[in-house]
Amino acid sequence: MNEKLNPFLSVWLHPKKTARFVIENKGFPYALLTVAVSYIGVFCASLIDTELYPLLPLWGVLLILLILSPIFGIISNAIYALIVWPMGKLFNGVGTYQDMFKALSLIAIPYIILIPFYIIWMFTDPLSLFYTDMEGSLVLPIITLLFTVVVTIWCMVISIGVVAEAHKIPNWQAFLTIVIPTIIFTFLIIIAIIVLALIIVAIGAIFGY
């Protein structure tokens, strides 16, 4: 591919073309950097109702974001690629794990635009961010949450495109490649939570007597 792309811009409207460009022209360091930057936005969106403040000062929350977001982002991308890669093989996908890792590194890029919104929200009205039952100004939270919903939906669209391109399969098969393991793992997590709750109740009953 001779066309030069800026993945941070092109992935919005051309996820397949961008995925192919990154797979063929970019190495793992680029994918790691993309994930590290993108997941700062992802974790900003996850700050809502975490009650971190005032247990931690705002600068401490920012420090955690800058340090932990890239680490968890890279780990999450690695695990997600490990799940989606073999699932796509069931639909005769041809992509390698390396292809899938680099392609999936693109899906969270839209979250980057959310970073300034959440930073401004954090410093202008932190209580309404960290505690959803606290009243505050509604304008910025509503705008931020609206953008978050739009970005999340768009990231799902991008994920279908990059998986389809990495595995060379139709979009509907890429959709199933993503949805099937998500449903399975959600089901397993629910079972694990139920089992854990039963164990805790059983232990409590034993020591209660």
MARGUNU-548616 format. One record per residue: z negated, x negated, y of N, C-alpha, C, O in turn. Coordinates in steps of 0.1 Angstrom, whole numbers. Layout:
     n.w     n.u     n.v    ca.w    ca.u    ca.v     c.w     c.u     c.v     o.w     o.u     o.v
       Z       X       Y       Z       X       Y       Z       X       Y       Z       X       Y
...
This chain:
     n.w     n.u     n.v    ca.w    ca.u    ca.v     c.w     c.u     c.v     o.w     o.u     o.v
       0      -9     -12       0       0       0       0      -9      12      -9     -16      15
      10      -8      20      12     -16      32       5     -10      44       1     -18      54
       3       3      44      -3       9      56     -18       5      57     -25       6      48
     -21       1      69     -35      -3      72     -43      10      77     -38      17      86
     -54      12      71     -63      23      74     -76      19      79     -81       9      74
     -82      27      87     -97      26      90    -104      37      82    -104      48      87
    -110      33      71    -116      44      62    -126      53      69    -127      64      65
    -133      47      79    -143      55      86    -136      66      94    -143      76      98
    -124      65      97    -116      75     104    -107      83      95    -107      96      96
    -100      77      87     -89      83      79     -95      92      68     -88     102      64
    -107      89      63    -113      97      52    -115     111      55    -115     120      47
    -116     114      68    -119     128      73    -107     137      69    -110     149      64
     -95     133      71     -83     141      69     -75     137      57     -66     144      52
     -77     124      53     -68     119      42     -77     112      32     -76     100      30
     -85     119      25     -95     113      15     -87     106       4     -92      95      -1
     -77     112      -1     -70     105     -13     -63      92      -9     -64      82     -15
     -56      93       3     -49      81       8     -59      70      11     -57      58       8
     -71      74      17     -81      64      20     -88      58       7     -90      46       7
     -90      67      -3     -96      62     -15     -87      52     -22     -91      41     -26
     -74      54     -22     -64      45     -28     -64      32     -20     -63      21     -26
     -64      33      -7     -64      21       2     -77      12      -1     -75       0      -3
     -88      19      -2    -101      11      -5    -101       5     -19    -105      -6     -21
     -96      13     -29     -96       8     -42     -87      -4     -44     -90     -14     -51
     -75      -4     -37     -65     -15     -38     -67     -26     -29     -63     -38     -32
     -74     -24     -18     -75     -34      -7     -89     -39      -4     -90     -49       3
     -99     -32      -8    -113     -36      -4    -121     -39     -16    -119     -34     -27
    -130     -49     -14    -139     -53     -25    -152     -46     -25    -155     -37     -17
    -161     -50     -34    -174     -44     -36    -182     -45     -23    -189     -36     -19
    -182     -57     -16    -190     -58      -4    -187     -48       6    -196     -43      13
    -174     -44       8    -170     -34      17    -176     -20      13    -181     -13      22
    -175     -17       0    -181      -5      -5    -196      -4      -3    -201       6       1
    -203     -15      -5    -217     -16      -3    -221     -14      12    -230      -6      15
    -213     -20      21    -216     -18      35    -213      -4      39    -221       2      47
    -203       2      34    -200      16      37    -211      26      33    -215      34      41
    -216      24      21    -227      32      16    -239      30      24    -246      39      28
    -242      17      27    -254      14      35    -255      21      48    -265      26      52
    -244      20      55    -243      27      68    -243      42      67    -250      49      75
    -235      47      58    -234      62      57    -247      68      53    -250      79      58
    -255      62      44    -267      69      39    -278      69      50    -288      76      48
    -277      61      60    -286      63      71    -285      77      77    -295      83      80
    -273      82      78    -271      96      82    -276     106      72    -282     116      76
    -274     103      59    -278     112      49    -294     113      49    -299     124      48
    -300     102      51    -315     102      51    -320     108      64    -332     113      64
    -313     107      75    -317     113      87    -318     128      85    -327     135      90
    -308     134      78    -307     148      75    -319     152      66    -322     164      65
    -324     143      59    -335     146      49    -349     145      55    -359     148      48
    -349     142      68    -363     141      75    -369     154      78    -381     155      80
    -361     165      77    -366     178      81    -378     182      72    -377     182      60
    -389     186      78    -401     191      71    -407     181      62    -413     185      52
    -406     168      65    -412     158      56    -426     155      60    -434     149      52
    -430     159      72    -444     157      77    -448     142      78    -459     139      77
    -438     134      80    -440     119      81    -447     116      95    -455     107      95
    -444     124     105    -450     122     118    -461     132     120    -459     144     117
    -473     128     125    -477     115     131    -483     106     122    -489      96     126
    -482     108     108    -488      99      99    -482      85     101    -488      75     100
    -469      85     104    -462      73     108    -457      74     122    -452      85     126
    -457      64     130    -452      64     143    -436      65     142    -431      62     132
    -430      70     153    -415      72     152    -408      59     149    -398      59     142
    -413      48     155    -406      35     152    -408      32     137    -399      25     131
    -419      36     131    -421      33     117    -411      41     108    -406      37      98
    -408      54     112    -399      62     105    -385      56     106    -377      56      97
    -381      51     118    -368      45     120    -367      32     111    -356      30     105
    -378      25     110    -378      13     102    -375      16      88    -368       9      81
    -382      27      83    -380      31      69    -366      35      67    -360      32      56
    -360      43      76    -346      47      75    -337      35      74    -328      35      65
    -339      25      82    -330      13      82    -331       5      70    -322      -1      65
    -343       5      64    -346      -4      52    -343       3      39    -336      -2      31
    -348      16      38    -347      22      25    -334      30      23    -329      31      12
    -328      35      34    -315      42      33    -304      35      26    -298      40      16
    -302      22      30    -291      14      23    -295      12       8    -286      12      -1
    -307       9       5    -312       6      -9    -309      18     -17    -303      18     -28
    -315      30     -13    -314      42     -21    -299      47     -21    -295      53     -31
    -292      44     -10    -278      48     -10    -270      41     -20    -262      47     -28
    -271      28     -21    -264      20     -31    -268      24     -45    -259      25     -54
    -281      26     -48    -285      30     -61    -279      43     -65    -275      45     -76
    -280      53     -55    -275      66     -58    -260      66     -60    -255      73     -70
    -252      58     -53    -238      57     -55    -235      51     -68    -225      55     -75
    -243      41     -72    -240      35     -85    -243      45     -97    -235      45    -106
    -254      52     -96    -257      62    -106    -247      73    -106    -242      78    -117
    -243      78     -94    -233      89     -93    -220      85     -99    -213      92    -106
    -216      72     -96    -203      67    -102    -204      66    -117    -194      69    -124
    -216      63    -122    -218      61    -136    -217      75    -144    -214      75    -155
    -220      85    -136    -220      99    -142    -206     105    -141    -200     110    -151
    -200     103    -129    -186     109    -127    -175     102    -134    -166     108    -139
    -177      89    -136    -166      81    -142    -163      85    -156    -152      88    -159
    -173      86    -166    -170      91    -179    -167     105    -180    -159     110    -189
    -172     114    -171    -169     128    -171    -154     130    -168    -148     138    -174
    -149     122    -159    -135     123    -156    -126     119    -167    -115     123    -168
    -131     110    -176    -124     106    -188    -121     117    -197    -111     117    -204
    -130     127    -197    -128     139    -205    -115     147    -201    -110     155    -208
    -111     145    -188     -99     152    -183     -88     142    -182     -78     143    -174
     -88     131    -190     -78     121    -191     -77     113    -178     -66     108    -175
     -88     111    -171     -89     103    -160     -86      88    -163     -90      84    -174
     -80      81    -154     -77      67    -157     -85      57    -149     -83      45    -151
     -93      61    -140    -100      52    -131    -111      44    -138    -116      49    -149
    -114      32    -133    -124      24    -139    -137      27    -131    -137      34    -121
    -148      21    -136    -161      23    -129    -160      17    -115    -166      23    -106
    -154       6    -114    -153      -1    -101    -145       8     -91    -148       9     -80
    -134      14     -96    -126      23     -88    -135      35     -83    -134      38     -71
    -143      40     -92    -151      52     -89    -162      48     -79    -164      56     -70
    -168      37     -81    -178      32     -72    -173      31     -57    -179      36     -48
    -161      24     -56    -155      22     -43    -151      35     -37    -152      37     -25
    -145      44     -45    -140      57     -40    -152      66     -35    -151      72     -24
    -163      66     -43    -174      74     -39    -182      69     -27    -190      76     -21
    -180      56     -24    -186      51     -13    -182      57       0    -188      56      11
    -171      65       0    -165      71      12    -171      85      15    -169      89      26
    -177      91       5    -180     105       6    -190     109      16    -191     120      21
    -199      99      20    -210     102      29    -207      97      43    -215      98      52
    -195      92      46    -191      87      59    -193      97      70    -198      94      81
    -189     110      68    -191     120      79    -206     121      83    -208     125      95
    -215     118      75    -229     119      79    -233     109      90    -243     111      97
    -224      99      92    -227      90     103    -228      96     117    -236      92     125
    -220     107     119    -219     113     132    -232     121     134    -235     125     146
    -240     123     124    -253     131     126    -264     122     131    -274     127     136
    -263     109     129    -273      99     132    -278     101     147    -291     103     149
    -270     101     157    -275     103     171    -282     116     173    -291     117     181
    -277     127     166    -283     140     168    -297     140     163    -306     145     170
    -300     134     151    -313     134     146    -322     124     153    -334     127     154
    -317     113     158    -325     104     165    -330     110     178    -341     109     182
    -321     117     185    -324     124     198    -334     135     195    -344     136     202
    -332     142     184    -342     153     180    -355     147     177    -366     153     181
    -355     136     170    -368     129     166    -376     125     178    -388     127     178
    -370     120     189    -377     115     200    -380     125     211    -389     123     219
    -372     136     211    -374     146     221    -383     157     216    -391     163     224
    -383     160     204    -391     171     198    -395     168     184    -391     176     175
    -403     158     181    -405     154     167    -412     164     159    -410     165     147
    -421     172     164    -429     181     156    -420     192     150    -422     196     139
    -410     197     157    -401     207     152    -392     201     141    -387     209     133
    -390     188     141    -382     181     131    -390     179     118    -385     182     107
    -402     174     120    -410     171     108    -419     183     103    -424     182      92
    -419     193     111    -427     205     106    -419     217     110    -418     221     122
    -413     224     100    -404     235     103    -411     247     109    -405     256     115
    -424     248     107    -432     260     112    -436     258     126    -443     266     132
    -433     246     132    -437     243     146    -426     248     155    -414     246     153
    -430     254     166    -420     259     176    -416     248     185    -424     239     188
    -404     249     190    -399     239     199    -386     244     205    -383     256     204
    -379     235     212    -366     239     217    -356     242     206    -356     234     196
    -349     253     207    -340     257     197    -326     251     198    -318     251     188
    -322     247     210    -308     243     212    -304     231     203    -294     232     196
    -311     220     205    -307     208     197    -309     210     182    -300     206     175
    -320     216     177    -321     218     163    -309     227     157    -304     224     147
    -306     238     164    -295     246     159    -282     239     159    -275     240     149
    -279     232     170    -267     224     170    -266     213     159    -256     212     152
    -277     206     157    -278     196     147    -277     202     133    -269     196     124
    -284     213     130    -283     219     117    -269     225     114    -264     224     103
    -263     230     124    -249     235     123    -240     224     119    -232     225     110
    -241     213     126    -232     201     123    -236     196     109    -227     192     102
    -248     197     105    -252     192      92    -246     200      81    -241     195      71
    -246     213      82    -239     222      73    -224     219      72    -219     218      61
    -218     218      83    -203     215      83    -200     202      77    -191     201      69
    -208     192      80    -206     178      75    -208     178      59    -201     172      52
    -218     185      55    -221     186      41    -210     192      33    -206     187      22
    -205     203      38    -193     210      32    -181     201      32    -174     200      22
    -179     194      43    -167     185      44    -168     173      34    -159     169      29
    -181     168      32    -183     157      23    -180     162       8    -175     154       0
    -183     174       5    -179     180      -8    -164     180     -10    -159     177     -21
    -157     184       1    -142     184       0    -137     170      -2    -128     167     -10
    -143     160       6    -138     146       4    -141     141     -10    -133     134     -15
    -153     145     -15    -156     140     -29    -146     144     -39    -143     136     -48
    -141     156     -38    -131     161     -47    -118     153     -46    -112     149     -56
    -114     150     -34    -102     142     -31    -103     128     -36     -94     123     -43
    -114     121     -34    -115     107     -38    -117     106     -53    -112      97     -59
    -124     115     -60    -125     115     -74    -111     118     -81    -108     111     -90
    -104     128     -75     -91     131     -80     -81     118     -79     -74     116     -88
     -82     111     -68     -74      99     -66     -78      88     -75     -69      81     -81
     -91      85     -76     -96      74     -84     -92      76     -99     -89      67    -106
     -93      89    -104     -90      92    -118     -76      96    -120     -72      98    -132
     -68      99    -109     -54     103    -110     -54     117    -118     -46     118    -127
     -62     126    -114     -63     139    -120     -61     150    -109     -63     147     -97
     -58     162    -112     -57     173    -102     -70     176     -96     -81     173    -101
     -69     182     -84     -82     186     -77     -91     194     -85    -103     193     -84
     -86     204     -92     -94     213     -99    -102     206    -110    -113     209    -113
     -96     196    -116    -103     188    -127    -113     179    -120    -124     177    -126
    -110     174    -108    -120     166    -101    -132     174     -97    -143     169     -98
    -129     187     -93    -140     196     -90    -149     198    -102    -161     197    -101
    -143     200    -114    -151     202    -126    -159     189    -130    -170     189    -135
    -152     178    -127    -158     165    -130    -171     163    -122    -180     156    -127
    -171     168    -110    -183     167    -101    -193     178    -105    -205     175    -105
    -188     190    -107    -197     202    -108    -205     202    -121    -217     204    -122
    -198     199    -132    -204     200    -146    -216     191    -147    -227     196    -151
    -215     178    -144    -227     169    -145    -238     174    -135    -250     172    -138
    -234     179    -123    -244     184    -114    -252     195    -120    -265     196    -118
    -245     205    -126    -252     216    -133    -261     211    -144    -273     216    -145
    -256     202    -152    -264     197    -164    -276     190    -159    -287     193    -164
    -275     181    -149    -287     174    -145    -297     183    -137    -309     180    -138
    -292     193    -130    -301     202    -123    -309     210    -134    -321     211    -132
    -302     214    -144    -309     221    -155    -319     212    -162    -330     216    -165
    -316     199    -164    -325     190    -170    -337     187    -161    -348     186    -166
    -334     186    -148    -345     184    -139    -355     196    -139    -367     194    -138
    -349     208    -139    -358     220    -139    -367     220    -152    -378     223    -151
    -361     217    -163    -368     216    -176    -379     206    -175    -390     208    -179
    -376     194    -169    -386     183    -168    -397     187    -159    -409     184    -162
    -394     194    -148    -405     199    -139    -414     209    -146    -426     209    -145
    -408     218    -154    -415     228    -162    -424     222    -172    -436     225    -173
    -419     212    -179    -426     205    -189    -438     197    -183    -449     198    -188
    -435     191    -172    -445     183    -165    -456     192    -160    -468     189    -161
    -453     204    -155    -462     214    -150    -471     219    -161    -483     220    -160
    -465     221    -173    -473     226    -185    -482     215    -189    -494     218    -193
    -478     203    -189    -487     192    -193    -499     190    -183    -510     188    -188
    -496     192    -170    -507     191    -161    -517     202    -162    -529     200    -162
    -511     214    -165    -520     226    -167    -528     224    -180    -540     227    -180
    -522     218    -190    -529     216    -203    -540     206    -201    -551     208    -206
    -537     195    -194    -547     185    -191    -559     191    -183    -570     188    -186
    -555     199    -173    -565     205    -165    -574     214    -173    -586     215    -170
    -568     222    -182    -576     231    -190    -585     223    -199    -597     227    -202
    -580     212    -205    -589     204    -214    -601     198    -207    -612     199    -211
    -598     192    -195    -609     186    -188    -618     196    -180    -629     194    -176
    -612     208    -179    -619     219    -172    -631     224    -181    -641     228    -176
    -629     222    -194    -639     226    -203    -648     215    -206    -658     216    -214
